[in-house]
Amino acid sequence: MKFIKILRICVLFLFGILGVSIINDVGGVYKYLLILIFIPSILHILLLTNTFKKLENFLNYYCLSTFILVLILLAINNIQYFQKAILLFALPILLLLPSIRRSPKLFTKIFISTTSLWITIIYFRNIGNIAVLLSILSFILVYLALNWNKIKKVVNVSILKDLEPSGIFILGAIFCLLVSAICLIKNNEYLANKIAEYAYFLLVVGVLRALYEYVRDIKENEDDKHEIY
Protein backbone atom coordinates (compact mmCIF):
# COMPACT_ATOMS: atom_id res chain seq x y z
CA MET A 1 0.00 0.00 0.00
CA LYS A 2 2.85 2.40 0.83
CA PHE A 3 4.39 1.71 -2.58
CA ILE A 4 1.11 2.58 -4.34
CA LYS A 5 0.75 5.75 -2.27
CA ILE A 6 4.30 6.89 -3.09
CA LEU A 7 3.74 5.99 -6.76
CA ARG A 8 0.54 8.04 -6.83
CA ILE A 9 2.23 11.04 -5.24
CA CYS A 10 5.21 10.83 -7.64
CA VAL A 11 2.96 10.56 -10.70
CA LEU A 12 0.83 13.52 -9.63
CA PHE A 13 3.89 15.56 -8.72
CA LEU A 14 5.47 14.92 -12.13
CA PHE A 15 2.08 15.62 -13.70
CA GLY A 16 2.01 18.96 -11.88
CA ILE A 17 5.58 19.83 -12.94
CA LEU A 18 4.62 19.08 -16.54
CA GLY A 19 1.60 21.33 -16.12
CA VAL A 20 3.70 24.20 -14.80
CA SER A 21 5.99 23.97 -17.83
CA ILE A 22 2.93 24.13 -20.10
CA ILE A 23 1.42 27.05 -18.14
CA ASN A 24 4.48 29.20 -18.89
CA ASP A 25 3.78 28.93 -22.63
CA VAL A 26 0.06 29.72 -22.42
CA GLY A 27 -1.62 33.10 -22.09
CA GLY A 28 -4.96 34.58 -21.12
CA VAL A 29 -7.70 32.66 -19.38
CA TYR A 30 -6.18 29.32 -20.43
CA LYS A 31 -3.25 29.90 -18.10
CA TYR A 32 -5.64 30.04 -15.14
CA LEU A 33 -7.59 27.03 -16.37
CA LEU A 34 -4.37 25.01 -16.39
CA ILE A 35 -3.53 26.26 -12.90
CA LEU A 36 -6.88 24.89 -11.68
CA ILE A 37 -5.91 21.52 -13.18
CA PHE A 38 -2.20 21.16 -12.45
CA ILE A 39 -1.28 23.10 -9.30
CA PRO A 40 -3.32 20.86 -6.94
CA SER A 41 -1.37 17.93 -8.33
CA ILE A 42 1.88 19.46 -7.09
CA LEU A 43 0.36 19.91 -3.62
CA HIS A 44 0.31 16.13 -3.29
CA ILE A 45 3.96 16.33 -2.32
CA LEU A 46 2.65 17.39 1.12
CA LEU A 47 0.96 14.04 1.50
CA LEU A 48 4.13 12.09 2.31
CA THR A 49 3.24 12.50 6.00
CA ASN A 50 0.03 11.49 7.75
CA THR A 51 -0.40 15.03 9.07
CA PHE A 52 -2.25 16.00 5.90
CA LYS A 53 -4.76 13.12 5.78
CA LYS A 54 -7.81 15.36 5.29
CA LEU A 55 -5.94 17.48 2.77
CA GLU A 56 -4.95 14.30 0.96
CA ASN A 57 -8.57 13.20 0.55
CA PHE A 58 -9.64 16.67 -0.55
CA LEU A 59 -6.87 16.96 -3.17
CA ASN A 60 -7.35 13.38 -4.35
CA TYR A 61 -11.04 13.97 -4.99
CA TYR A 62 -10.61 17.48 -6.42
CA CYS A 63 -7.95 16.31 -8.89
CA LEU A 64 -9.90 13.17 -9.83
CA SER A 65 -13.10 15.19 -10.36
CA THR A 66 -11.23 17.80 -12.41
CA PHE A 67 -9.49 15.22 -14.60
CA ILE A 68 -12.76 13.39 -15.31
CA LEU A 69 -14.73 16.59 -16.04
CA VAL A 70 -12.02 18.02 -18.31
CA LEU A 71 -11.97 14.78 -20.31
CA ILE A 72 -15.78 14.89 -20.61
CA LEU A 73 -15.67 18.51 -21.80
CA LEU A 74 -12.95 17.72 -24.33
CA ALA A 75 -14.90 14.70 -25.57
CA ILE A 76 -17.92 16.96 -26.16
CA ASN A 77 -16.09 19.91 -27.71
CA ASN A 78 -12.93 18.62 -29.40
CA ILE A 79 -12.36 14.92 -29.96
CA GLN A 80 -8.77 15.47 -31.16
CA TYR A 81 -7.76 17.19 -27.92
CA PHE A 82 -9.60 14.46 -26.01
CA GLN A 83 -7.51 11.74 -27.67
CA LYS A 84 -4.29 13.54 -26.71
CA ALA A 85 -5.49 14.44 -23.21
CA ILE A 86 -6.57 10.92 -22.34
CA LEU A 87 -2.93 9.82 -22.57
CA LEU A 88 -2.01 12.56 -20.10
CA PHE A 89 -4.90 12.04 -17.66
CA ALA A 90 -5.33 8.26 -17.80
CA LEU A 91 -2.59 7.27 -15.32
CA PRO A 92 -3.47 9.86 -12.62
CA ILE A 93 -7.16 8.90 -12.89
CA LEU A 94 -6.40 5.18 -12.53
CA LEU A 95 -4.19 5.85 -9.52
CA LEU A 96 -6.78 8.07 -7.83
CA LEU A 97 -9.90 5.97 -8.43
CA PRO A 98 -9.26 3.53 -5.51
CA SER A 99 -9.21 6.48 -3.07
CA ILE A 100 -12.99 6.90 -3.54
CA ARG A 101 -13.53 3.90 -1.25
CA ARG A 102 -12.27 5.92 1.73
CA SER A 103 -15.12 8.41 1.64
CA PRO A 104 -17.64 8.10 -1.23
CA LYS A 105 -19.83 10.88 0.26
CA LEU A 106 -16.94 13.34 0.36
CA PHE A 107 -16.02 12.47 -3.24
CA THR A 108 -19.63 13.08 -4.32
CA LYS A 109 -19.66 16.50 -2.63
CA ILE A 110 -16.34 17.54 -4.16
CA PHE A 111 -17.40 16.24 -7.58
CA ILE A 112 -20.58 18.35 -7.42
CA SER A 113 -18.55 21.38 -6.29
CA THR A 114 -15.98 20.88 -9.05
CA THR A 115 -18.77 20.48 -11.62
CA SER A 116 -20.18 23.87 -10.55
CA LEU A 117 -16.67 25.33 -11.02
CA TRP A 118 -16.34 24.14 -14.61
CA ILE A 119 -19.94 24.97 -15.57
CA THR A 120 -19.33 28.55 -14.39
CA ILE A 121 -16.06 28.84 -16.28
CA ILE A 122 -17.63 27.55 -19.50
CA TYR A 123 -20.67 29.82 -19.32
CA PHE A 124 -18.73 32.99 -18.41
CA ARG A 125 -15.57 32.32 -20.44
CA ASN A 126 -16.16 35.51 -22.45
CA ILE A 127 -15.15 37.67 -19.46
CA GLY A 128 -11.66 36.14 -19.30
CA ASN A 129 -9.87 35.95 -15.97
CA ILE A 130 -12.93 37.11 -14.02
CA ALA A 131 -14.60 33.87 -15.13
CA VAL A 132 -11.91 31.96 -13.23
CA LEU A 133 -12.61 33.98 -10.07
CA LEU A 134 -16.35 33.35 -10.43
CA SER A 135 -15.71 29.64 -10.94
CA ILE A 136 -13.63 29.47 -7.75
CA LEU A 137 -16.46 31.29 -5.94
CA SER A 138 -18.91 28.70 -7.29
CA PHE A 139 -16.75 25.90 -5.94
CA ILE A 140 -16.47 27.53 -2.50
CA LEU A 141 -20.20 28.31 -2.20
CA VAL A 142 -21.35 24.85 -3.29
CA TYR A 143 -18.75 23.12 -1.10
CA LEU A 144 -19.76 25.24 1.92
CA ALA A 145 -23.45 24.52 1.32
CA LEU A 146 -22.90 20.76 1.02
CA ASN A 147 -20.83 20.66 4.23
CA TRP A 148 -22.58 23.44 6.15
CA ASN A 149 -23.81 21.34 9.09
CA LYS A 150 -20.26 20.18 9.87
CA ILE A 151 -18.75 23.63 9.31
CA LYS A 152 -21.24 25.28 11.72
CA LYS A 153 -20.14 22.94 14.50
CA VAL A 154 -16.45 23.70 13.93
CA VAL A 155 -16.82 27.48 13.54
CA ASN A 156 -19.40 27.75 16.36
CA VAL A 157 -20.34 31.39 15.67
CA SER A 158 -23.75 32.42 17.00
CA ILE A 159 -24.60 34.45 13.87
CA LEU A 160 -24.10 31.38 11.64
CA LYS A 161 -26.06 28.89 13.75
CA ASP A 162 -29.43 29.74 12.17
CA LEU A 163 -28.04 30.15 8.64
CA GLU A 164 -29.21 27.44 6.25
CA PRO A 165 -27.27 26.34 3.13
CA SER A 166 -29.68 28.40 0.99
CA GLY A 167 -28.46 31.50 2.81
CA ILE A 168 -24.90 30.88 1.60
CA PHE A 169 -25.98 31.26 -2.04
CA ILE A 170 -28.07 34.34 -1.24
CA LEU A 171 -25.14 35.97 0.58
CA GLY A 172 -22.94 35.12 -2.42
CA ALA A 173 -25.50 36.76 -4.73
CA ILE A 174 -25.58 39.93 -2.58
CA PHE A 175 -21.78 40.09 -2.66
CA CYS A 176 -21.77 39.74 -6.47
CA LEU A 177 -24.41 42.46 -6.85
CA LEU A 178 -22.20 44.79 -4.81
CA VAL A 179 -19.25 43.96 -7.09
CA SER A 180 -21.50 44.55 -10.10
CA ALA A 181 -22.41 47.99 -8.74
CA ILE A 182 -18.71 48.82 -8.34
CA CYS A 183 -18.11 47.78 -11.97
CA LEU A 184 -20.91 50.16 -13.06
CA ILE A 185 -19.27 52.97 -11.10
CA LYS A 186 -16.03 52.16 -12.97
CA ASN A 187 -17.97 52.42 -16.28
CA ASN A 188 -17.54 48.72 -17.12
CA GLU A 189 -21.15 47.98 -18.02
CA TYR A 190 -20.48 44.66 -19.80
CA LEU A 191 -18.65 43.15 -16.82
CA ALA A 192 -21.27 44.54 -14.43
CA ASN A 193 -24.04 42.83 -16.41
CA LYS A 194 -22.17 39.52 -16.46
CA ILE A 195 -21.50 39.53 -12.71
CA ALA A 196 -25.13 40.52 -12.08
CA GLU A 197 -26.18 37.60 -14.28
CA TYR A 198 -24.05 35.29 -12.13
CA ALA A 199 -25.69 36.80 -9.01
CA TYR A 200 -29.13 35.96 -10.43
CA PHE A 201 -28.03 32.35 -10.96
CA LEU A 202 -26.97 32.22 -7.31
CA LEU A 203 -30.34 33.66 -6.25
CA VAL A 204 -32.17 30.98 -8.24
CA VAL A 205 -30.07 28.25 -6.64
CA GLY A 206 -30.62 29.82 -3.21
CA VAL A 207 -34.41 29.99 -3.70
CA LEU A 208 -34.57 26.38 -4.94
CA ARG A 209 -32.49 25.25 -1.97
CA ALA A 210 -34.74 27.27 0.40
CA LEU A 211 -37.80 25.56 -1.14
CA TYR A 212 -36.19 22.17 -0.50
CA GLU A 213 -35.44 23.17 3.11
CA TYR A 214 -39.05 24.34 3.58
CA VAL A 215 -40.49 21.03 2.30
CA ARG A 216 -37.99 19.08 4.42
CA ASP A 217 -38.96 21.00 7.57
CA ILE A 218 -42.68 20.37 6.91
CA LYS A 219 -42.04 16.63 6.59
CA GLU A 220 -39.96 16.58 9.76
CA ASN A 221 -42.68 18.43 11.69
CA GLU A 222 -45.31 16.00 10.42
CA ASP A 223 -43.15 13.07 11.55
CA ASP A 224 -42.80 14.67 14.99
CA LYS A 225 -46.59 15.06 15.28
CA HIS A 226 -47.10 11.38 14.39
CA GLU A 227 -44.61 10.37 17.05
CA ILE A 228 -46.42 12.49 19.69
CA TYR A 229 -49.79 10.93 18.89
JOCOR-V317717 format. One record per pair of residues at least 6 apart in sequence whose C-alpha atoms are under 6 Angstrom apart, sorted by sequence separation. I is the first residue (numbers start at 1). J is the second residue. D is the distance in Angstrom with one decimal. If there is no record, write none. Layout:
i->{I;I}
j->{J;J}
d->{D;D}
This chain:
i->{125;75;124;23;74;184;47;183;121;180;121;120;180;180;117;19;177;145;117;16;116;117;16;176;16;114;16;113;173;13;12;13;64;113;173;113;173;169;170;9;170;169;166;166;166;61;65;8;29;29}
j->{131;82;131;31;82;192;56;192;131;192;135;135;195;196;135;38;196;165;138;38;138;139;39;199;41;139;42;139;199;41;41;42;93;142;202;143;203;202;203;44;206;206;206;209;210;107;111;95;128;129}
d->{5.6;5.3;5.4;5.5;5.0;5.8;5.9;5.2;5.4;4.3;5.4;5.1;5.7;5.8;4.4;5.3;5.6;4.6;5.5;4.8;6.0;5.1;5.9;5.5;5.0;6.0;4.8;4.9;4.3;5.8;5.1;4.7;5.9;5.4;5.4;5.5;5.9;5.4;5.5;5.8;5.5;5.0;4.5;5.2;5.2;5.5;5.2;5.9;5.3;5.2}
